[in-house]
Every structure is written in C-alpha cells, then in structure tokens.
C-alpha cells in the first residue's frame, strides 16, 4: 500500500469526511486519493486561509475536516489559526509539504522553511515531521490526538518522505 493510500485510509478511519487542499506537486498523489475516496468530500481551495475557513464551516456543521497544503503559506494562515481554529478549539489536522529543505529545487521556497517550525511553535501547535516513509505509521496516533484534544496539529512532510520532488 502506498503512503498516499495509508494517509487517506487513516483520514477515513478517523471519520474525516471533509478535506480541502491547495495544489502542491509533492502532495499531488495524496490529493488525488482524497478526490477518489468515496467517504471523503474533497474541495480544492484557492488559498490556505480560505481552506481553513471551509474546514471551520464543516466542523461547525458536525463534520471532521483536514487541510492539505504547503508550508510556504503558513504566514497567511496565522490569523485564521489563532482567531478561528484555536479560539473555537477546532481539531484540524494539517498535512503540510515542508518545502525549502535539502534538495529543494526552487530557491524562494527555502526562506519559509527557516521560519515554519518557529511560527508553529509560537502558536503552540503540535508539530510532527515525517522524513521517512515508515513515519506514516504515526499518522493514526496524530489524528487520535487532534480529535481528542480539539487542537490543530501540523504534520510536516519533506521531500525525502515523498521520495523527491
């Protein structure tokens, strides 16, 4: 079973019924699997903060949700994370491609990588970093945690996890 299948199956097992995504080459396979899964309603978003708003609407309507996005947009999501997801104690798994690390082919991506973990730490958002394919085995526990604690969590997935760009 592929990493993409394992991630999407875990979302379904934890009754995540709504997933929004922002396009990313690294995340393309998992986005495709979300679109195909019969138990998941997938809506693409134009921007990450917009996607978090969609997740909030699903949550307030009684649905578990998740967002799949790049780390390069963490900066534009800070207000939404604090005043919406954290204020309303919204569980929100954020599967994030961690662009800008070793092997990154796009220079402008590297700058946000320097700040991503510090910004998430400043917001007191639990952060997990997947480097190797077998790290996906922790995904179920992370989902259990976010729904038990009613907190957003960040799962950073770098190029080595996705086997390159």
N, C-alpha and C positions, 0 to 999 in steps of 0.2 A: 504494500500500500504506500502511495506517495505521501510526502509531507503535506501537500495540499489537501489530499483526502483526509489525513489524520486531523488536520486543523478543522476542516469543515464538519467532519463527523463529530468532533468534540463540541463544536458550537451546537449542533443538532441535539446531541445527548444532553446538553445543559439547557435545552429549550430556548436557545437564542433563535427567535423567529424573524427578526428584522436585522439586516446588515446593510450598512451603507459604505460605499467605497469611493476613493479618489484614485484616479488612474496612476499606476506605477509599474514600470517594467518588471521589477523584482516580484511584485505581488500579483502579476497577471494570472498565474496558474491558480492561485487560491481564489481570486476574484471570479474566474471562470467557473470554478467548482461551486462557489456560492450561488452563482446565477443558475446553475443546473440543478441544485439541490431542491427536491420537492417540498421540504419543510421550512425552507428559508425564503423570505421575501427580500429580494435584493434591489436596492435603489442606488444608482450612481449619484454622487454629489459633485457639484462644481468646485466647492471649497470645503476644507476640513471643518471650519466652524459651522458652516451650513449643515454638514453631515451630523455634527454633534446636536444641532437643533432638531434634526429629524429623529435622532436616537432618543432625545428627550421627549418628543411627542409620542413615540412608540412606548417608552417607559410609562408616561403618564396615562397611556391607553391600556396599560396592563401587559405589555409585551417586553420580553428581554431583547436587548439590542446590542450591537457591536459596531465599531468603525474600523475600517482597514485603510491605512493612509501612510504617507511618508513623514519622516522626522523633520523634513525641511519646512513644514508648516506648523510646527509646534508653537512658534511665536504668535501666529494669528489665532491660535486656539486658547490662549491663556485666559482671556476674559470669560469665554464660554465655559472653560473648565472650572473656574472659580465660582462665577456667579450663577451657573446653571447646574452643572453636574455635581459639584461638591456641595453647594448650598442645599440642593434638594436631595442629597445623599443618593445619587443615582449610580448604580453599578454600571460601569462602562468598560468592557474590555476593548483596548485599543491595540490592534495588531499593526505594528509600525515598521516599515522598512527603514533600517538605520543606514541611510546614505551618508557618504563622506568619509568612511573608514578606509583602511588599507585596501588597495585595489580599485578604488573609486576612479572611474574614467572621466568624470565631469568635475572640473575644478571648483565651480561655485557651490557644489554640494558639501565640500569639505568644511566650510565655515560653520554651518549649522551643526555638524557633528560635534564640534568643540563645545557647543552650548546645550545640546539636547538633554543630557543626563542631569546637568546642573539645574536647568529650568524645571524638569520633572521633580527633582529633589526639593527645590524651593517651594513647589506646590504640594509637597508631601504626597506625591503619587507613587505608590509602589511600582518599581520598575524591574523587569526581568529581561535578560539579554540572551538571546539564542544565537550561538556561534556554530554549533554542530547539529547535524540532522537529528541525533538522538535527544537533543534538548527539547524536542517537541513532546517528549514523554511527560514533561512537567505541565503541559498546557491544561489538562483536566484539573489539576490542583489549583492552577491560577484562576480558572473560571469559577471553581467552587469558592475560592477566596473572595473574588469580586462580588459574587452574588450573596455570600454570607455577610460580608462587611458593608455592603452598599457603598462601595468606593470605586472610582475609576482605577484601572491598572494599565500600565504600558508594557507591552511585550515587544522589545526591540529585536528585529531580525536582520542580521547583517549579511553581506554578500556571501560569506563562507557558508552560512546556513542555507542560502538559496542556491549554492554551488555556482556563484559568479553572477555577472551582470548579463 
